[in-house]
Structures are given as structure tokens and as C-alpha cells.
Amino acid sequence: MKSKELFPAVFGRHAASYQQRLEQLMARGEARGRQRVIDLVDAGPGMRLLDLACGPGNLTRRLAAKVGPSGQVTGVDLSTGMITLARARAAGNTRFEVMDIEDLHLPSGSFDGAVCGHGLQFVPNLAKALREARRVLRPGARLAASVPLAGEKERAWVLVNEVVDRRLPPAPQVVDQQPTRDVVGDAARFEQAALEAGFATAHVEVVEERVRWQSAEQLVSLLTSWWDCAERMEAMGDDERLDFAQEVVEALKREFPGPIDTVGRNHVLLATA
């Protein structure tokens, strides 16, 4: 299966739970990769900004507050379900469009900055997406983009995945995504990709995220709403879902009877047009 056949539909079906999960993490200051993106684009009153792969608009709304009524933030995403949800909460200085970030139907040089929060890793053609981002930015404007990094699994996730892999069907295999993930997972190659796309400067930093889950129940409730787990659970009935979630909770509680701390890492790109 190809990326654009799978991800827009999956994310659309689970847009509301995605929005809720990310909003909780951002409100607690635990989505530091995405927050770093907001900081780096240096939004201010009157600016015109672009939110690439905007999802339900969690970052878009925060940027809209920074640019104020004299500015505007445009959010684009390939998932119709995500855009429908984003539009339902849109402020007066935001607009949302269903659009492929590899093929932006937007005028060249029309934005003062762009962000992408955990979206570039899903594009099959990273070079094309970066070229399009560069094209729509005015000279000197910034692109800030975060991508999550794979790493050694902490004990909590090992316990979770043991149950997930035993109880759930295999995740769909995406055939066109690995080259992009290889590039964004390597800081030097990620920087070079931005430079080859026409950006004048590019720098990638590592941003660590520490998340405290108050209980195994909280971790599992959000886990089951995340797209990859939620997609694998779609064929389950309600009783089977509850039984699965309870088994994951019990597996965690045997080693983590109280709060659970996890750590994630992100690559954050800052590129200047």
C-alpha cells in the first residue's frame, strides 16, 4: 500500500481522538518538538503563515493567536477528515484546505513563514515537499519542521508492544515511505535535503520530550486513540477492545503501579529561504 492511499483515510477516521491527544500533550508542555517549531518560526502580528500537514489545527490555532487579526494562518492537509474537524474550530484569521504538501496550489512567495509538526515523515517524496515549501515562502522566511525519531524502546513501550503485537493484526505495510524516514532520521541528510530544495540555510537540532503518564490507564487510553494502534483495532468489537485495553493496563501495572515516565526525541529543522 502507498502512503497516500493509507494515511489520509486513517487519520481522517481518527481525527477527533488525534486532536484530543495532541491537545493534552501540548497543554502540558510535553509536545516539545512541535512547540519548538512554533518558537522557531518567530510568528508576530500581521504575518502570513502556512501550517503544512496541519491535521486538526492544533498548531494552526496557536500560530493564529500570535499573528493576530491582521495576520492569517493557512492550514493544509491531505486528510479530508482532519480538515473538516479543523474548520469546525477555525478562528477568523485561519483557513483550512485539503491539499497535498508535495503539490501546493498556492502562489509563490506568498508566506512569511511555514511550519510542519510531525508531518514530513509521511510524505513519499521529501524533496518535492521541501521544494514546494521553499517556493511558497518569500526570501528570508523560515520553515520549521519537526519529525519524531525512532529509538531504543523503553521498558513501558516494550510491555505495551508485546500485547499489541500478540492481540492485534499486523500494521499495513507502506511501500514508498522508507526513503523519507531514512533522510529525516539523519540530521546531516535532512539539512542537505533542505539545501538541495533551494533553502539558503538549514540546521537540524535534537529536541527531547519527556512525558509523564499519571497511570497505566491514562497511557493506554491515549495509545488506543493514536492512529497506528487505532487502525489495527478497527475490526474489533466493543467488548474485544475493552479486553485488549485491560490486558495492556495489567501488563504495565505489574512493573509500573504508579506514574510512568517516557522519553521521546525529535529532529527539528530550521531552514531559511
N, C-alpha and C positions, 0 to 999 in steps of 0.2 A: 504494500500500500504506500502511496505517496503522501507527503506532508499535507498538501493542500486538500487531499481527499479525506484526511482523518481529523486534523486538529480544529479547523473552523467549526465542524459539526459537534465534536466532543465538547469544546469549550462553550459553544452556544447552549448545549443541553444543560450544562452545569454552571452557567453564568452567575446565578444568584448566590450559590454556595461559594464560588470563587471570590465574588465581591465581598461577601461577609468575612471570609477567612483572611483575605488580604487587608481589609479594613481593620480588623482586630490587631494584626501584626503591626501595621503602620501606626495605629493609635498608641500602641505600647512602645513604640520606638524600636521594634525588633526587626523591621524590614530595612536594615541599614544600607543595603545595596541600592534599593530604589530611592531611599532618602538622599543618598549621596548624589544620585542623578539629578534630583530636584535642586540640590545645592549647587552643583557644578554648572548648570545651565544659566544660573545667575539671573533668574526672572525678575523683572521690575515693571512698574506701571507703564502701560501703553505698548508693551511688546506683543508681537505676534509669534506664537509658539506652536509647535507641532508635536503631538504625542503619538509616536509610532507603535503599532500593536497595542493600542490603548486599553484593550479589554473593556471592562465596565466603567472605566473612567476614574479609578482611584487616584492616579497621579494627575490626571487632567484637572480634576476639581481643585487640587492643591495648587496647581500652577495658575488656574483661573483666579484664585484669591490673590496671588502675587501680582498678576498683570493688571488687575482691577478693571473697572468698567470701560476704560479707554483702550484696553488691550483685548486680545482674543486668543483662545487656545482651540486648535482643531485636533480632534482625536480620530485616528483611523485604525480599523481592524478588519481582518478578513472574515471574522465571525459575525454573522447577522444577529445571532442571539446576544452576543456581547454588546453590539451597537444599540440594539433595541433597549437593553437594560440601561446603558449609559444615557441614552436620550431621555429616558423617563426621569432622570435626576439632573438633567442639564441646566446649568446656570445660563444667564442671559449672554454672557461673553464666551460661551463654548458652543462648538458644533461638532457633530459626530457623523462620520461617513464610513460605509462599508467600502474598504479599499485594500488592495494588495500593496504592501510596502516595497515590493520589488517593481511596482508599476504605479507610481503615484500620479493621479490625474490632478495635479496641482501646478501652478505656474512656477517657473524657475525663479530663484532668488526672492521668494515671497515671504520667507520666515526669518525671524531674528534669533531663532534657536530651535533645537529639537531634542526630544528625549525618547528613550526606549527602555522600559522597565521589564527585564526578563522576557524579551520577545525575539531578539536576533537569533537565538539558538534554534528557533523553529523554522527559519527560512531555508529553503533548499539552495538558493543562490545568494550567498552572503555578499559577494562582490556587487551584484546588481542592486541589492537593497542599500548598500553603503553608497553606491554611485547616485542612486535616486535621492537619498538623504542629502548628499552634498549638492545636488542640482537645485533643490528647492530652498537651500539656505543662501542668504546674502553673504558676500565676502566678510570674513571676520566673525561670523556667527558660530555658535558652538553646537556640537552634537554630544550628548552624554547618554551612554547606554550601559546597562548592567546585564550580566548573564551569570547564572548560578554555575558553580564548579562542582564537578563530581569529585569525590574524595573517599578516604577510608571511612567505612561505616562505623558510627559509634554503636555501642552495645544496645542502646534503645532501639535503633533502626534495624539492627540485626535481628532482634527479637520480633519486631513488627514484621519484617520481611519473611521470616520463617513461616509465620502463619499466612501471610498474604500469598506467598508462592505455593503453599500447600492447599489453600482453600479456594483461590481464585484462578480463573483461566489465564493463560499467558497474555501478556500485553501485546497489542498489534505490532508487527514489525514494520518500521518505516524505512524505505529503501533509499531515500535520497537526502538524508539529514546528517549522516556521519561526517562528511567533509566540513560542513559548517561547524559542528561541535568540536572537531579537531582544531580548527582555527581559533575559535573564541576561547578555547581552553588553554591556549598557549599565548602568553602576553605579547611576546615579540611578533608572532604571526598575526595576532589581532591588530596590533599597531600598524604593521606593514600593510594589511588589507585596507585599513582606513587611508593610508597614504596613497596606495595604488588607486583608490577610488576618487582621488583628487583633493583630499584634505591637505592643508598646508602643514599641520602638526597633528600628532597623535600620541597619547600616553595612556597606558593601562595600569591601574593600581589594583591591589587586592584589598577587598573590604570584607571583614569578618562579621558575621551575625551570630549573636548569642540569643537563644530563645529559651525562656523558662515556661514550661508547661506545668500548670498548677496540680495536675493529676493525670493519671493514665487515661481517664475518661475524656478529659479535655483534648489530649493529643489525638486520641482515636476519633473523636467527633470531627475534628478538623481534617485528619487523614482521610476519612471516608468521603469528604467533600472535595478533595483535591482531584484534579482531572484524571490522573493516571489510575488511581485506585477506584474512583467513581465509575470510570469507563469499564473497568473489569468487573464491577459489581452490578452492571445494568441488568443482567439476566436473572438476578436473584429476586426472590420474593421477599416480602417484609420480614417474615419470621427468620428466614435464612440470613438476611442482612443483620438482624439483631444478634443472632447466634454467632456470626462471624465477628462482629464488633466486640461482643463479650469475650470471645476467645482471645482476641488481641489484648484487651484490657487485662485479662487474667495473666497472660504471658508477661506483660510489662510489670504488673504489680508484684510478681514473685521476686523481682530484683529491684524494683523502684516503687516502694509502697507510698512514697510522698511525691513532691515535685520532681520533674525531670528536666534537666538542662541539656540542650543540644547546641551544636555549633555548626554553622554553615559558612561557606566562603564564596565570594563573588569576584569576577573580573569587572571593573568599571572603566569604560573607555571615555576619554575626553578628547575629542577631535575638533580642530578649528578649521573652518572653511577658508 
